[in-house]
């Protein structure tokens, strides 16, 4: 087992060194980026098709309600205050959608610090680590989640609309991130290499956990 770990570490280090020569250099860290974002996650009861469909209905109703309140927010503090003030209303909306669709699931909501793996949203790839996130958990919360970024308000950018939405996402992210921080998350600069680097970090964590 020890030999296997040492071999794995050697391979990972070799890959990391090779990638260092081709990835855009930045002094920014994951925690720098995370300190300026609020993520939004809607977590389904399970991965069953009906539970996943319900998750999206809850997402649509919540975003329709909260969008006008968050879209013009100018700071993470302002967004955090809005989310906390609207928490009860958001929870009520989610519970209403669940009940109207014939389910008896409970729903919980929380604005908290949570660990997340590497995630890509359009032209943005967020490294694994701790992030502040507003989470809506349906039932057991054992299913796949839908996610976006509440601040800056990327939830309201349609990432399916190609370069136009990529430009909007870039503008929103650069309004709160420094140049170095933006380079860290811009996957159009680093392509698949940035994801590989983040995955290396996950492998190290698993090896030594």
N, C-alpha and C positions, 0 to 999 in steps of 0.2 A: 504493500500500500504506500509506504514511504517513497519507494522508488518511483511509483506511478505519479505521485504528487510532484516530486522533483522534476520528472520528465515533463509533466504538464506545465509546470511553472516556467521551465526553460523554453518551451515552445511558445508560450504566451509572451514571454519577454522578447523573444526574437521577432514575433509578429508586431508587438508594440513598437519596437525600435524601427522596424521597417515602415510602419505607418507614420511615425513621427516625422519622417523625411518628406511625406507627401500631404499631411493634413495641415490646414491653415493654422498657424501658430496663434495662441491666445493665452493670456494670463488669467482669464476669467475662470471661475469654478462653478460647479453645479449650485452650490449654496448661494453664490452671488446672484445667479439667475433666479433661483427659487424665492429669494427674499423679495422679489419684485412682481411675483405672479400669484394669482389665485386660480386654482384649477376647479373644474366642475365635473362631477362624476355622477351618473345615474346607474345604479347597480341593480340588475335584475334578480328576481327570486331564484331563478335557475337558468340553465341553457336551453330549456325546452322552447320550442318555437313560439308557443303562446305567451310564455313569460318574457321572451325577448321582444315580442311585438308590443306587449304591455309597457315595457320599459320605454320604448320609443314614443308611445302615446303620452306617458308621463313627461318625458323630456319635452315634447312639442308644447304641451299645455303650460309647463313651467316657464319655458323660454318665452312663450308668447306673453306671459304675464310680466316677467321680470326684465325683459329686453328694454322696454322704454325707460326703465329706472336705472339701468346700468350702462347703457350704450354711450352716454355722454360723461361718464365718470372720469375725472381727471387725475385721480390718485388711488393707490391701493387702500389707503385709509378710508377714503370716501366709499369705495366699493364694499369694503368690509362692514362699514356702518350700515349701508343699504341692505346687505345680505342678512345681517343680524336683525335689523328692524323688520324685514320681510319674512323671516324664517317661519313664523307661525302661518302666515298666509300661503307660503310655498308648500308647506307640509299639508295644509288643508286642501290645496288644489290637487296635489299628488294623491291624497287619500280618496278624494272625490272621483278622480279618474279610475282608480283601482276598483272602487265600489261599483261605479257605473258599468264597468266591463265584467261584472259578475264575480269578482274575486274578493276574498276576505282577508287578504294579506294586510298586515300592519305596515306602516312606513315610518322610518326614522330619518332625521336630517341632522347634520352636524357640520360645523366649520372647524376643522382641526388640522393638525399636522399629521401627514400620512406618508408612508414609504411607497414609491411607485417604481416599476421597472422602466426601461427605455420605452418611450412612446413617440410616435410621429403623427403630426397634425399638419397635413399639407406640406409646405416647405420648411416646417419647423420640426426638429427632433429634440425632445427634452431628455437629458441624461437621467439615469436612475438616481434615486435619492429621496430625501424628505421634501415635501411641498405642502404649503397651505392649500387645503381643498375643501370645497363645499360639496358634501356628498348626500345624495338621496338614496337610501337603501330600502329596497322593496322586499318585504317578506324576509326570507332567510338570507338574502343578499349573497347567494352562492353562484350567481350567473355572471356572464361577461358584462362589462360595463361600457357605457357610451361616455366619452369624455370630450372636453374642450377647455378653453381658457376663459375664465370669467373676467379677469383683469390682467392685461388689457382685454377689451371685449371681443375676443376672437370667436366666441360662440355665435356671433351675429354676422360672421363672414362665411359665405358659401364657398367652401374649399373645392367644390366640384367645378367651379367656373374658370379653371385654368389660370393663365398669367394675370388676369385682372384681380382675382382673389388673392393670388400670391403677392401681388404688389400691395394690396390692402393689408394683408397679414404682416408683411415686412414693415409697412409704415406704422402699424399699431405696436409691433414689438420694439421697433427702434425708438418709439416715443418714450419707452420706459427703461430700455436696456442700453448700456454703453456699447460702443463699437466692439470691444472685446467680448462682451457678453453675447452680443448678437451673433458674432462669428462662431461662438461655441454651439449655438442651436440652429444655425442656418445650414440645412442639409443640401442646399443648392451649391454651396461652396465646397463642402466636404464629401458630398455624395454618400455612397454606402460606407465609406471609410469611417465616418464619424460614428455610425451605428456599431461597426465592428469594435471600435475603441471602447464604447460604452459597454458592449457585451463582455469585453475582456475584464472590465471592472466587476461585472456580475460573477464571472467565473472565479476570479480571485476571492470574492466574498464567499462563494459556495465552498471553495477548497479549504478555506481556513475558518469556516463557521463551525 
